[in-house]
Amino acid sequence: MLLSYPQVFALHHGLAAAHYCLPVEMREWWIQVGLLTVPLIAVYLHIPPPHLSPALHSWKASGAFFTFKGNVIFYKDSWGAVGSSDVVVLLHGFPTSSYDWYKIWDGLNMRFNRVIALDFLGFGFSDKPRPHRYSIFEQANIVEGLMAHLGLMEQKINLLSHDYGDTVALELLYRSEHNRSGNLKISSLCLSNGGIFPETHYPRFLQKLLKDSGFVSPILTRLMNFLFFSKGIGAVFGPYTQPSDGEYWDMWTGIRFNDGNLVMDSILQYINQRLKHRDRWVGALAATTIPLHMIYGPLDPVNPHPQFIQLYQQLVERSTVSVLDDHISHYPQLEDPTGFLNAYLNFINSF
């Protein structure tokens, strides 16, 4: 039987009232029972996800779905500039979704013939299977699967990525550079605020806790709520560019959709994958001859300035770089959409 919030509240206060009427020995026993019961309730408690806001509902309605190896993947594909054949594919970050790109979508549509984004497996409106071994390699396979589904495997595409999506982009780049069969043909790559170098990447405390807590992690994912989430995600936005209450709820709704909060510990293993496969992915980035660009919010606590950008410029000498205003942090496309879009279009129009 599932307990509602009012029932849990009443149970808590009933136990508290009984606590003061019992002898010391009985109080200690009740404390022990309570300490055991609270995590068990948390594990089995099912809190319905928030309803989609009109904006999220519209985003979902404007997209479509395709099936990849039994899993349903959400994507959005819009046709834009007439007379251009250029295609841009957008790869989002953790723990959010393709909706991260909504502020620059129309601007990209004015430049590109097609603008395409997807929700990775485990994110947004896509399926979130559990148990499941999530990996960067699988997400790259899904991107290739989507391009095949859309008939774009023979056309060169531009990749624009952020955070988690940066690493997926590097795996796609590695395959392209090594002429793997069925790989994408990449015309250009633009990265933004991703932990591509393990030595300059500082995951948030909650991320480290979820990925490294073993059998405790499933309990922690169920204990996660909007308050914890909003405080955690707010810490990687700049003080003057904080999301609105509605934006916080849209991010949280995307996570809660299909119980995505319950797979976050599994997805977070990508941090360990970055370390394990550093030479593969950083090597591909350093060796490629395609046009490269980095858009960077310098207030980012996850990839801090100046260590991150100095290492990037040292190892990826061919890449151009746009460092945004000092108050822009980890989500530059949301915090400074105009600056981000201008930096990207200046890069695209330079070759």
LINKA-V686250 format. One record per run of one state. SS is the DSSP state (H for helix, E for strand, - for the rest). FROM is the first residue (numbers start at 1). LEN is the number of residues. Records with the same first field share a line. If there is no record, write none. Layout:
SS: FROM-LEN / FROM-LEN
This chain:
-: 1-4 / 20-4 / 45-9 / 62-2 / 69-2 / 80-7 / 92-6 / 110-4 / 119-17 / 150-6 / 162-2 / 178-7 / 193-5 / 201-4 / 213-1 / 224-2 / 235-10 / 268-2 / 277-1 / 288-3 / 297-10 / 316-4 / 324-8 / 336-1 / 349-3
H: 5-15 / 24-21 / 54-8 / 98-12 / 136-14 / 164-14 / 198-3 / 205-8 / 214-10 / 226-9 / 245-23 / 270-7 / 278-10 / 307-9 / 332-4 / 337-12
E: 64-5 / 71-9 / 87-5 / 114-5 / 156-6 / 185-8 / 291-6 / 320-4
